[in-house]
Amino acid sequence: MAAYKESLPFYHREAWKRVRALALMRDQGMCVECMRRMEAGYGIRPKRATMVHHKVPVKERPDLALDLDNLESLCWEHHEQRHPERRERKRDGGDAGPAFKMRVIKV
């Protein structure tokens, strides 16, 4: 089983949880990238957002960490696309995706 990176303490704070909920409400719980693609005519059926992404990373601009204008709701796939460095870690045996396993049962 792959080891998963612990999340930063910031993401456990009430202030983050509140602004995250506001971002999801603002975006109606939908992935904004899926919606952009659908509106542009090359996407189909937008997915529910499971992640709230900082457009400008917290490490670069901690002052924007709780700024609603710096947040966008994304599905897991589009969030991973925003973080190409995670794909590199996966190749090296690090982070392997969402924290669940899928079992395939052949019938």
Backbone torsions as a table, in degrees:
resi	resn	phi	psi	omega
1	MET	NA	138.0	-176.6
2	ALA	-75.0	149.0	176.2
3	ALA	-83.4	140.1	179.9
4	TYR	-109.2	140.7	180.0
5	LYS	-69.4	134.8	174.9
6	GLU	-68.4	142.2	177.8
7	SER	-78.2	154.6	179.8
8	LEU	-66.4	148.6	178.5
9	PRO	-54.2	-31.3	178.9
10	PHE	-50.9	-40.8	-174.8
11	TYR	-75.9	-2.0	176.7
12	HIS	-105.0	-3.3	-178.1
13	ARG	-79.5	149.6	-179.7
14	GLU	-61.6	-37.6	-179.2
15	ALA	-59.9	-43.1	178.0
16	TRP	-65.5	-45.0	-178.3
17	LYS	-59.9	-38.9	179.1
18	ARG	-66.8	-48.7	-177.1
19	VAL	-69.4	-32.6	175.8
20	ARG	-61.6	-45.5	178.6
21	ALA	-62.3	-39.3	177.9
22	LEU	-63.8	-41.3	178.7
23	ALA	-63.2	-43.7	179.0
24	LEU	-64.0	-39.9	177.7
25	MET	-65.0	-45.7	-179.9
26	ARG	-57.0	-41.1	-178.2
27	ASP	-90.4	11.8	177.5
28	GLN	55.3	31.8	176.4
29	GLY	70.6	11.7	-177.3
30	MET	-109.2	152.9	176.7
31	CYS	-69.8	121.4	-177.6
32	VAL	-68.3	-30.6	178.2
33	GLU	-70.0	-41.6	175.6
34	CYS	-59.8	-41.1	179.8
35	MET	-65.9	-41.6	177.8
36	ARG	-59.5	-45.1	-178.7
37	ARG	-64.2	-41.5	179.8
38	MET	-64.2	-44.7	179.8
39	GLU	-64.5	-30.1	178.5
40	ALA	-79.6	-9.8	175.6
41	GLY	92.4	8.3	179.0
42	TYR	-123.5	10.7	175.2
43	GLY	-117.3	155.5	175.6
44	ILE	-127.7	151.0	176.6
45	ARG	33.3	93.9	179.9
46	PRO	-62.1	150.8	-179.5
47	LYS	-97.7	159.7	174.7
48	ARG	-68.4	143.8	176.6
49	ALA	-79.7	133.3	175.6
50	THR	-118.4	-9.9	-176.9
51	MET	-128.6	150.7	170.5
52	VAL	-119.4	118.7	-171.0
53	HIS	-103.2	137.5	171.9
54	HIS	-82.9	118.0	178.3
55	LYS	-61.7	-46.9	172.2
56	VAL	-102.9	118.3	-174.9
57	PRO	-56.2	146.6	179.9
58	VAL	-58.3	-37.0	179.7
59	LYS	-62.3	-33.8	179.6
60	GLU	-80.1	-41.2	-176.5
61	ARG	-137.9	78.0	179.3
62	PRO	-59.1	-25.3	178.9
63	ASP	-67.1	-17.9	179.0
64	LEU	-100.6	6.5	-174.8
65	ALA	-57.9	-34.4	-178.5
66	LEU	-111.7	17.4	179.4
67	ASP	-85.7	115.1	-177.1
68	LEU	-56.5	-32.4	179.4
69	ASP	-70.8	-13.9	178.8
70	ASN	-96.2	6.4	-176.2
71	LEU	-116.6	146.0	173.5
72	GLU	-141.4	139.8	178.7
73	SER	-83.2	131.4	-177.5
74	LEU	-137.1	153.5	169.4
75	CYS	-75.9	167.0	-176.7
76	TRP	-58.9	-44.3	-177.4
77	GLU	-60.5	-46.4	-179.4
78	HIS	-71.0	-31.1	175.6
79	HIS	-65.2	-41.2	177.9
80	GLU	-63.9	-35.3	177.3
81	GLN	-64.7	-31.1	178.5
82	ARG	-73.2	-14.7	-177.1
83	HIS	-123.4	74.0	-180.0
84	PRO	-61.1	-25.6	178.7
85	GLU	-63.5	-25.3	177.0
86	ARG	-69.6	-35.0	177.4
87	ARG	-63.7	-37.4	177.8
88	GLU	-63.5	-42.6	178.8
89	ARG	-62.9	-38.0	179.8
90	LYS	-62.0	-42.6	179.4
91	ARG	-63.2	-31.3	-179.3
92	ASP	-85.4	3.4	178.1
93	GLY	94.2	9.2	178.7
94	GLY	-85.6	-146.0	176.9
95	ASP	-29.1	125.8	-177.4
96	ALA	-115.5	22.0	176.7
97	GLY	109.8	-157.4	-176.1
98	PRO	-65.6	155.0	-175.6
99	ALA	-81.9	58.3	172.6
100	PHE	-149.6	159.6	178.0
101	LYS	-114.2	148.9	176.5
102	MET	-115.5	130.8	177.9
103	ARG	-110.1	127.9	-179.9
104	VAL	-99.1	125.6	179.4
105	ILE	-111.5	118.4	179.1
106	LYS	-86.8	136.7	179.8
107	VAL	-111.2	NA	NA
